[in-house]
């Protein structure tokens, strides 16, 4: 079980299973109780078991101490561009997250689908070089870049084993 908070859309999600793969939530129950004037979504698997609970407008609906704990949790780094706020690791136990990095646009498990870690890391270097050559563009068209965001500075701040920007 784990909790995640996405400040960009003010949503908290309680995972009741280790991982929810795309399509694993067979049904989503949308609950909008008038008492709280908010949305709660309950995800069920194909057997009708609850696998996750989402709370929208979380900063208003959840206790302040919970929100403080969620906001203090660090995100996960993108292995391509160094963006530090992925919702989950790009890869864990040879399983991709299928998340799309809002900074460089890489979809993990699709653009870097390689059978072993060494080849995947090589692919990340290729994707990084393409992103640098394109001028470090912010990839998301729906989520704006953070104020003062600079792709070159972001890449330069990556761990020492990563390649520094050259362009």
LODOVEX-316742 format. One line per field, with one value per residue (C-alpha): residue in one letter; residue number from 1; x, y, z; chain. Coordinates in nm, 4 decimals, always signed. Example, Ala and Ser with C-alpha at 12.3 -4.5 7.8 and 13.67 -1.06 7.14 Angstrom:
% LODOVEX-316742
res: [a_s]
n: [1_2]
u: [+1.2300_+1.3670]
v: [-0.4500_-0.1060]
w: [+0.7800_+0.7140]
chain: [A_A]
% end
This chain:
% LODOVEX-316742
res: [x_x_x_x_x_x_x_x_x_x_x_x_x_x_x_x_x_x_x_x_x_x_x_x_x_x_x_x_x_x_x_x_x_x_x_x_x_x_x_x_x_x_x_x_x_x_x_x_x_x_x_x_x_x_x_x_x_x_x_x_x_x_x_x_x_x_x_x_x_x_x_x_x_x_x_x_x_x_x_x_x_x_x_x_x_x_x_x_x_x_x_x_x_x_x_x_x_x_x_x_x_x_x_x_x_x_x_x_x_x_x_x_x_x_x_x_x_x_x_x_x_x_x_x_x_x_x_x_x_x_x_x_x_x_x_x_x_x_x_x_x_x_x_x_x_x_x_x_x_x_x_x_x_x_x_x_x_x_x_x_x_x_x_x_x_x_x]
n: [1_2_3_4_5_6_7_8_9_10_11_12_13_14_15_16_17_18_19_20_21_22_23_24_25_26_27_28_29_30_31_32_33_34_35_36_37_38_39_40_41_42_43_44_45_46_47_48_49_50_51_52_53_54_55_56_57_58_59_60_61_62_63_64_65_66_67_68_69_70_71_72_73_74_75_76_77_78_79_80_81_82_83_84_85_86_87_88_89_90_91_92_93_94_95_96_97_98_99_100_101_102_103_104_105_106_107_108_109_110_111_112_113_114_115_116_117_118_119_120_121_122_123_124_125_126_127_128_129_130_131_132_133_134_135_136_137_138_139_140_141_142_143_144_145_146_147_148_149_150_151_152_153_154_155_156_157_158_159_160_161_162_163_164_165_166_167]
u: [+0.0000_+0.1282_+0.0022_+0.0761_-0.0164_-0.0116_+0.0020_-0.0504_-0.4071_-0.4561_-0.5251_-0.4321_-0.4294_-0.4145_-0.2785_-0.4084_-0.1969_+0.1710_+0.1062_-0.1959_-0.1123_-0.2963_-0.6374_-0.6219_-0.8957_-1.1958_-1.4434_-1.4192_-1.6945_-1.7352_-1.8657_-1.9676_-2.1184_-2.2926_-2.1655_-1.8094_-1.8760_-1.5897_-1.5032_-1.3811_-1.3130_-1.2813_-1.1014_-1.2043_-1.0293_-1.2152_-1.3075_-1.4676_-1.1899_-1.0927_-0.7408_-0.7206_-0.8939_-0.8528_-0.9500_-0.9824_-0.9567_-0.7419_-0.5944_-0.9461_-1.0837_-0.7958_-0.6500_-0.3764_-0.1205_-0.1781_-0.1294_+0.1884_+0.3288_+0.2324_+0.3869_+0.7153_+0.7606_+1.0123_+0.9145_+1.1125_+1.3739_+1.3409_+1.6416_+1.6351_+1.6131_+1.6465_+1.2963_+1.2601_+0.8858_+0.7739_+0.4901_+0.6703_+1.0067_+1.0355_+1.1222_+1.1019_+1.1908_+1.2101_+0.8526_+0.7891_+0.5615_+0.4190_+0.4265_+0.5073_+0.7637_+0.6100_+0.9542_+1.1080_+0.8018_+0.9535_+0.6976_+0.8632_+0.7936_+0.7293_+1.0156_+1.2676_+1.1322_+1.4587_+1.5085_+1.7903_+1.9114_+2.2278_+2.0357_+1.7662_+2.0321_+2.1814_+1.8357_+1.7959_+2.1212_+1.9874_+1.6588_+1.8513_+2.0681_+1.7540_+1.5989_+1.9178_+1.9451_+1.5838_+1.6774_+1.5534_+1.1837_+0.9119_+0.7065_+0.3665_+0.1042_-0.1433_+0.0829_+0.2819_+0.6501_+0.7225_+0.8038_+1.1684_+1.2100_+1.5260_+1.5894_+1.9634_+1.9919_+1.7680_+1.9878_+2.3069_+2.1696_+2.1347_+2.3461_+2.7176_+2.6716_+2.4448_+2.5638_+2.5897_+2.4327_+2.6584_+2.4477]
v: [+0.0000_+0.3479_+0.7030_+0.9539_+1.3176_+1.5109_+1.8826_+1.9788_+1.8463_+1.8395_+1.4666_+1.2063_+0.8357_+0.5407_+0.2297_-0.0822_-0.3078_-0.2778_-0.1581_-0.0840_-0.1594_+0.0160_-0.1469_-0.3189_-0.0957_-0.2639_-0.0263_+0.3175_+0.4212_+0.7994_+0.9174_+1.2806_+1.3126_+1.6452_+1.6539_+1.7147_+1.8732_+1.6785_+1.3748_+1.0371_+0.7642_+0.3991_+0.1699_-0.1965_-0.4871_-0.7372_-0.9443_-0.6395_-0.5894_-0.2327_-0.1660_+0.2121_+0.5227_+0.8710_+1.1958_+1.5019_+1.8491_+1.6741_+1.9831_+2.0876_+1.7444_+1.5698_+1.6506_+1.9152_+1.6791_+1.4259_+1.6914_+1.8157_+1.4615_+1.4159_+1.7468_+1.6633_+1.3368_+1.3649_+1.2548_+1.0144_+1.1306_+1.0868_+0.8847_+1.0755_+1.4440_+1.4552_+1.5917_+1.5152_+1.4693_+1.1475_+0.9846_+0.6515_+0.5114_+0.4886_+0.1205_-0.1043_-0.4751_-0.4734_-0.3400_-0.0003_+0.2612_+0.3618_+0.7188_+0.9972_+1.2489_+1.5960_+1.7467_+1.5388_+1.3407_+0.9937_+0.7193_+0.4503_+0.1026_+0.2317_+0.4495_+0.2675_-0.0872_-0.2808_-0.6354_-0.5531_-0.2664_-0.1931_-0.1548_+0.0507_+0.2888_+0.3185_+0.4037_+0.6691_+0.8279_+0.8322_+0.9888_+1.2443_+1.3385_+1.3894_+1.6089_+1.8178_+1.8526_+1.9741_+2.2517_+2.1052_+2.1655_+2.1222_+1.8336_+1.8596_+2.0639_+2.0376_+2.0890_+2.4120_+2.4121_+2.5179_+2.8863_+2.9435_+2.5935_+2.5489_+2.2151_+2.2721_+2.3434_+2.0441_+1.8118_+1.9520_+1.8725_+1.4997_+1.2472_+1.2295_+0.9069_+1.0938_+1.2805_+1.6598_+1.8898_+1.9676_+2.1925]
w: [+0.0000_-0.0838_-0.1086_-0.3828_-0.4204_-0.7485_-0.6657_-1.0299_-1.0206_-0.6398_-0.6354_-0.3733_-0.4582_-0.2212_-0.3943_-0.2192_-0.4434_-0.5371_-0.8910_-1.1045_-1.4657_-1.7490_-1.7826_-1.4410_-1.3024_-1.4638_-1.3014_-1.1448_-0.9075_-0.8989_-0.5646_-0.5190_-0.1719_-0.1215_+0.2378_+0.1198_-0.2203_-0.3739_-0.5759_-0.4603_-0.7157_-0.6186_-0.8646_-0.8750_-1.0467_-1.2667_-0.9574_-0.7914_-0.5355_-0.4434_-0.5736_-0.5321_-0.4026_-0.5522_-0.3808_-0.6049_-0.4509_-0.1923_-0.0269_+0.0779_+0.1678_+0.3456_+0.6891_+0.6947_+0.8537_+0.5753_+0.3079_+0.4766_+0.4706_+0.1040_-0.0022_+0.1692_-0.0231_-0.3048_-0.6529_-0.8689_-1.1223_-1.4972_-1.6207_-1.9499_-1.8549_-1.4760_-1.4082_-1.0376_-1.0011_-1.1698_-0.9767_-0.9561_-1.0667_-1.4460_-1.4023_-1.0950_-1.0941_-1.4758_-1.4947_-1.6580_-1.5035_-1.8456_-1.7111_-1.9554_-1.8336_-1.8620_-1.9162_-2.1980_-2.3123_-2.2693_-2.2017_-1.9941_-2.1229_-2.4731_-2.5938_-2.3731_-2.3986_-2.3922_-2.2576_-2.0155_-1.8008_-2.0029_-2.3289_-2.1542_-2.0141_-2.3629_-2.4973_-2.2250_-2.3438_-2.7012_-2.5918_-2.3837_-2.6827_-2.8960_-2.6236_-2.5936_-2.9729_-2.9825_-2.7373_-2.4044_-2.4787_-2.2133_-2.3556_-2.1896_-2.3686_-2.0784_-1.7750_-1.7840_-1.6976_-1.3386_-1.2953_-1.3811_-1.5268_-1.7320_-1.9049_-1.9334_-1.5585_-1.4795_-1.6824_-1.5303_-1.1830_-1.2591_-1.0718_-1.1651_-1.3630_-1.6015_-1.9063_-1.8702_-2.1265_-2.4188_-2.6372]
chain: [A_A_A_A_A_A_A_A_A_A_A_A_A_A_A_A_A_A_A_A_A_A_A_A_A_A_A_A_A_A_A_A_A_A_A_A_A_A_A_A_A_A_A_A_A_A_A_A_A_A_A_A_A_A_A_A_A_A_A_A_A_A_A_A_A_A_A_A_A_A_A_A_A_A_A_A_A_A_A_A_A_A_A_A_A_A_A_A_A_A_A_A_A_A_A_A_A_A_A_A_A_A_A_A_A_A_A_A_A_A_A_A_A_A_A_A_A_A_A_A_A_A_A_A_A_A_A_A_A_A_A_A_A_A_A_A_A_A_A_A_A_A_A_A_A_A_A_A_A_A_A_A_A_A_A_A_A_A_A_A_A_A_A_A_A_A_A]
% end
